[in-house]
Amino acid sequence: MDDENKKEIEVTQTDAPVIEVPLSDVATTFEKPKADAPDMRDPRQLRRNPRRPSNRREPRERVKPEFDQKIISIRRVTRVVTGGRRFAFSVAVVAGDHAGRVGVGQGKASDTPIAIDKAFRDAKKNMVRVALTKNHSIPHGVEVKYSSARVMIMPAPGKGVLAGSSVRTVLEMAGVKEVGAKLLSRTKNKVNNAKAAIKALSQLKKPRVTIDDRKIEK
């Protein structure tokens, strides 16, 4: 390209008209967004519709379970097979509603929570109903023997629960108060002691009906 053409191009570029834009139009174009306006860069703001109520559910109140449970024994057991040893957990649970129903159950599984769940279901299947007096005590004393465990349970007015080992757990889960229990055997097997207490409570007879401090026998 020769020098004359270059000069013509330079002249046309310098002589081009300049368009002036008023400052008022520029201010309106780049006006700052209001504080209440949603941020268009945030996708969460785009999804939110102020006219539509939120779908979040209100937290529900936890319903109290019907039966309470307490673990009295947890052991790791081993089973010998051809390939070696297999380990599992054996759990014993006492379940009750603190109002006259109580039971003892056992469960075994390779995982502890599963074993506890099995034991709790077994305890609910083996529930017994205790004959309580109006003071949440027992009507009379009783003595039983289960396997190598011997337990004697007797009323103790005004003294609370006088018991130990797993027998105390059974009495508390059954809602029995003002009672005393004594282990007559030397065994320390908590499962047998608990089942002996369950057997003793199941042998209690219903208290007699009293009207004006007079006993009416059936």
C-alpha positions in Angstrom: 0.0 0.0 0.0 1.4 3.4 -1.0 1.8 6.5 1.3 -1.3 8.3 -0.2 -3.7 5.5 0.8 -2.2 5.5 4.3 -2.8 9.2 4.6 -6.4 8.8 3.4 -7.1 6.1 6.0 -5.6 8.2 8.8 -7.7 11.2 7.8 -10.9 9.1 7.8 -10.2 7.8 11.2 -9.5 11.1 12.8 -12.4 12.8 11.1 -15.0 10.3 12.3 -17.9 11.9 14.2 -17.9 11.4 18.1 -21.2 10.5 19.6 -21.7 12.1 23.1 -23.9 10.3 25.6 -25.5 12.4 28.4 -24.4 11.5 31.9 -28.0 11.1 33.0 -28.5 8.1 30.7 -25.2 6.5 31.9 -26.3 6.9 35.5 -29.6 5.2 34.9 -28.0 2.4 33.0 -25.4 1.5 35.7 -27.6 2.2 38.7 -26.8 0.2 41.9 -29.3 -2.5 42.8 -31.5 -2.0 45.8 -30.8 -3.8 49.0 -34.2 -5.6 48.9 -33.7 -6.8 45.4 -32.5 -10.4 44.9 -29.0 -11.1 43.9 -29.2 -12.3 40.3 -25.8 -13.9 40.6 -26.8 -16.2 43.4 -28.8 -19.2 42.0 -30.4 -19.8 45.4 -32.0 -16.4 45.2 -33.3 -17.2 41.7 -35.0 -20.4 43.0 -36.7 -18.7 45.9 -40.1 -17.3 45.3 -41.3 -14.8 48.0 -45.0 -15.4 47.1 -44.7 -19.2 47.6 -44.5 -20.5 51.1 -41.5 -22.5 52.0 -41.7 -26.3 52.0 -39.7 -26.8 55.1 -41.5 -29.0 57.6 -41.7 -28.0 61.2 -39.7 -30.2 63.6 -42.0 -32.8 65.1 -42.0 -33.6 68.8 -40.4 -36.9 69.7 -42.9 -39.4 70.9 -41.9 -41.1 74.1 -41.5 -44.9 73.6 -43.9 -47.2 75.3 -41.2 -49.3 77.0 -37.9 -48.2 78.5 -34.9 -50.5 78.2 -31.6 -51.1 80.1 -28.7 -53.4 79.3 -27.7 -55.7 82.1 -25.2 -57.8 80.3 -23.1 -57.6 77.1 -20.5 -60.3 76.2 -18.4 -61.2 73.2 -18.9 -64.8 72.3 -16.9 -67.1 70.0 -18.1 -69.9 67.7 -15.5 -72.2 66.3 -16.1 -73.4 62.7 -14.1 -75.2 60.1 -12.6 -72.0 58.7 -11.7 -70.6 62.1 -13.5 -68.5 64.8 -16.5 -66.3 64.4 -17.1 -63.6 66.9 -20.5 -62.2 68.0 -22.0 -60.2 70.8 -24.6 -61.5 73.2 -26.8 -58.9 75.0 -29.3 -59.2 77.8 -31.9 -56.3 78.1 -34.6 -55.5 80.7 -37.6 -53.7 79.3 -40.6 -52.2 81.1 -43.1 -49.4 81.2 -42.7 -48.5 84.9 -46.4 -49.3 85.3 -46.5 -53.0 86.0 -45.1 -54.6 82.8 -41.6 -55.9 82.6 -39.6 -58.5 80.7 -36.1 -59.9 80.1 -34.8 -60.7 76.6 -31.5 -61.9 75.0 -30.1 -61.3 71.5 -27.0 -62.2 69.6 -25.5 -60.8 66.5 -22.2 -59.8 64.9 -23.0 -56.1 65.5 -23.8 -54.7 69.0 -26.8 -52.4 67.9 -28.4 -55.4 66.1 -28.0 -57.6 69.1 -29.6 -54.9 71.4 -32.5 -54.6 69.0 -33.0 -58.4 69.0 -32.9 -58.5 72.8 -35.4 -55.7 73.1 -37.8 -57.5 70.8 -37.4 -60.7 72.8 -38.1 -58.8 76.0 -41.3 -57.4 74.7 -42.4 -60.9 73.7 -41.8 -62.2 77.2 -43.5 -59.5 79.2 -45.3 -60.3 82.5 -47.8 -58.1 84.3 -47.0 -57.5 88.0 -49.9 -57.3 90.6 -49.1 -53.9 92.3 -50.9 -52.3 95.2 -52.1 -48.8 95.3 -48.7 -47.7 96.7 -46.8 -49.4 93.8 -45.6 -52.2 96.1 -46.2 -55.9 96.1 -49.1 -57.5 98.1 -47.0 -60.3 99.7 -43.5 -61.8 99.9 -42.4 -64.5 97.5 -39.3 -66.7 97.0 -38.4 -68.5 93.8 -35.5 -70.5 92.2 -34.5 -70.2 88.6 -31.6 -72.3 87.5 -28.8 -71.6 90.0 -30.4 -68.3 91.2 -32.6 -67.9 94.3 -34.4 -64.7 95.0 -36.7 -63.6 97.8 -38.8 -60.4 97.3 -40.9 -58.9 100.1 -42.7 -55.6 100.7 -40.8 -52.9 102.6 -43.2 -50.0 103.3 -41.5 -46.6 103.5 -38.0 -47.9 102.7 -37.9 -47.6 98.9 -36.2 -50.2 96.7 -33.8 -52.3 98.7 -32.2 -54.6 96.0 -29.0 -55.0 94.1 -27.6 -56.5 90.9 -30.0 -57.0 88.0 -32.9 -57.6 90.4 -33.0 -53.9 91.2 -33.2 -53.1 87.5 -36.1 -55.4 87.0 -38.0 -53.9 90.0 -37.4 -50.3 88.7 -38.5 -51.2 85.2 -41.7 -52.7 86.6 -42.4 -49.6 88.6 -42.3 -51.4 91.9 -41.6 -49.2 95.0 -41.2 -49.8 98.7 -39.9 -53.4 98.2 -36.9 -55.3 99.4 -35.1 -58.2 97.6 -32.4 -60.6 98.7 -30.3 -63.0 96.7 -30.1 -66.3 98.5 -27.6 -67.9 96.1 -24.0 -67.1 95.4 -24.3 -66.9 91.6 -23.2 -63.7 89.9 -25.0 -64.5 86.7 -27.0 -61.3 86.1 -29.3 -62.9 83.5 -30.3 -65.7 85.8 -30.9 -63.3 88.7 -33.1 -61.1 86.4 -35.1 -64.1 85.2 -35.5 -65.3 88.8 -36.9 -61.8 89.7 -39.3 -62.0 86.7 -40.5 -65.4 87.8 -41.1 -64.1 91.4 -43.1 -61.1 90.2 -45.2 -63.3 87.9 -46.2 -65.5 90.9 -47.7 -62.5 92.9 -51.4 -62.7 93.5 -53.7 -59.7 93.0 -54.2 -57.6 96.2 -57.6 -57.9 97.9 -60.2 -55.2 97.4 -60.6 -53.0 100.4 -63.6 -50.8 101.2 -63.6 -48.7 104.4 -60.5 -50.7 105.6 -62.5 -53.9 105.5 -61.0 -56.8 103.4 -63.5 -58.6 101.1 -62.2 -62.0 100.0 -63.3 -63.4 96.7 
